[in-house]
Amino acid sequence: MGLQDRDYMRRRPHEPRALGGSGARDEDEPSVNWRMRLFVVGCITAVAGAAFWLLRDVRAPIPASAPAVEARGVNINSATQERLESVPGIGPALASRIIAGRPYQSVDDLLRVSGIGERTLESMRPFLTTDDEAL
């Protein structure tokens, strides 16, 4: 009788395989199945958590020069410099030039002010009005 025939040396089906064994895997071994599932669930949780963490502050940014609610319908013939500056695209220098060029018959008359071109006027048009024009 050799050593491999002894009972205490035989591997029983419910016992784990010793390191350096044949490498064959038992298909019905439940520990591999739950460990793999736990690993997959952990990976999915980690990826989802990272995505939520990265996307938590993704919102439409509000630019610092966004018009105030009161900026709608600024009358270019009577508005103060501060009120004109609340319109997007109008800074202190441009507001001074607008005030210096008063009176205006329509918003289109702003084209004669230095620094206001057609593109600039079109971006400011929704926020401006004159005495004669309605919004």
C-alpha positions in Angstrom: 0.0 0.0 0.0 1.5 3.3 -1.1 1.1 6.7 0.5 -1.6 7.8 -2.0 -3.9 5.0 -1.0 -4.2 6.1 2.6 -7.5 7.7 3.6 -6.0 10.7 5.3 -4.1 11.6 2.1 -7.1 11.4 -0.2 -8.9 14.6 -1.2 -12.5 14.6 -0.4 -14.9 16.4 -2.9 -16.0 19.0 -0.4 -12.5 20.1 0.6 -10.5 22.8 -1.2 -7.8 21.7 -3.6 -4.2 22.1 -2.4 -1.9 24.6 -4.0 0.1 23.3 -6.9 -2.5 20.6 -7.7 -3.6 19.6 -11.1 -5.3 23.0 -11.7 -8.6 21.4 -12.7 -11.5 23.4 -11.3 -14.6 21.8 -9.8 -17.6 23.1 -11.8 -19.9 22.7 -8.8 -17.7 24.6 -6.4 -20.0 27.3 -5.0 -17.2 29.6 -3.5 -16.0 30.6 -7.0 -19.5 31.5 -8.1 -20.3 33.9 -5.3 -16.8 35.4 -5.3 -17.1 36.2 -9.0 -20.6 37.7 -8.5 -19.4 39.8 -5.6 -16.4 41.0 -7.7 -18.7 42.0 -10.6 -21.2 43.8 -8.3 -18.3 45.6 -6.7 -16.9 46.7 -10.0 -20.3 47.9 -11.2 -20.9 49.8 -8.0 -17.4 51.4 -8.2 -18.0 52.6 -11.8 -21.4 53.9 -11.1 -20.2 55.7 -8.0 -17.3 57.3 -9.9 -19.7 58.4 -12.7 -22.1 60.0 -10.3 -19.2 61.7 -8.5 -17.8 63.1 -11.7 -21.2 64.2 -13.0 -22.5 65.7 -9.8 -21.6 69.3 -10.7 -22.5 69.1 -14.4 -25.2 71.6 -14.9 -25.7 74.4 -17.4 -23.3 77.0 -16.1 -24.7 80.4 -15.5 -22.2 83.0 -16.8 -21.3 85.9 -14.6 -22.5 88.3 -17.2 -26.0 86.7 -17.4 -28.7 89.3 -17.5 -30.6 90.1 -14.4 -34.3 89.5 -14.5 -34.8 93.3 -14.5 -32.6 93.7 -17.5 -35.4 92.8 -19.9 -36.8 95.8 -21.6 -34.1 98.4 -20.8 -35.1 101.7 -22.3 -32.0 103.0 -24.1 -33.3 106.6 -23.9 -33.9 106.7 -20.2 -31.8 104.0 -18.5 -29.0 104.8 -16.1 -25.5 103.6 -16.8 -25.8 100.8 -14.2 -29.1 99.6 -15.8 -27.5 99.6 -19.3 -24.5 97.6 -17.9 -26.9 94.9 -16.7 -27.5 94.0 -20.4 -25.2 91.3 -21.7 -22.6 92.7 -24.0 -22.7 96.3 -22.6 -19.8 97.3 -20.3 -19.1 100.7 -18.7 -17.4 102.2 -21.8 -20.2 101.2 -24.1 -22.9 102.3 -21.7 -21.3 105.8 -21.6 -21.2 105.9 -25.4 -24.9 104.9 -25.6 -25.8 107.6 -23.1 -23.8 110.2 -25.0 -25.6 109.3 -28.3 -29.2 109.8 -27.0 -32.0 110.1 -28.2 -32.7 107.1 -30.3 -35.8 106.5 -32.4 -35.4 102.7 -32.4 -33.0 100.1 -31.2 -31.5 100.0 -34.7 -30.1 103.5 -34.1 -27.5 101.9 -31.8 -25.6 100.9 -35.0 -24.3 104.5 -35.1 -22.6 104.0 -31.7 -18.9 103.1 -31.9 -18.4 99.5 -30.8 -21.8 98.2 -31.7 -22.0 96.2 -34.9 -24.8 94.1 -36.3 -23.9 91.0 -34.4 -23.6 92.8 -31.1 -26.9 94.5 -31.7 -28.7 91.3 -32.5 -27.4 89.7 -29.3 -28.6 92.7 -27.2 -31.9 93.4 -29.1 -34.1 91.1 -26.8 -33.1 93.2 -23.8 -33.4 96.7 -25.2 -36.3 99.0 -26.1 -37.0 102.6 -26.8 -40.0 104.9 -25.9 -41.7 104.1 -29.1 -41.0 100.4 -29.3 -42.6 97.6 -27.3 -40.8 94.4 -26.5 
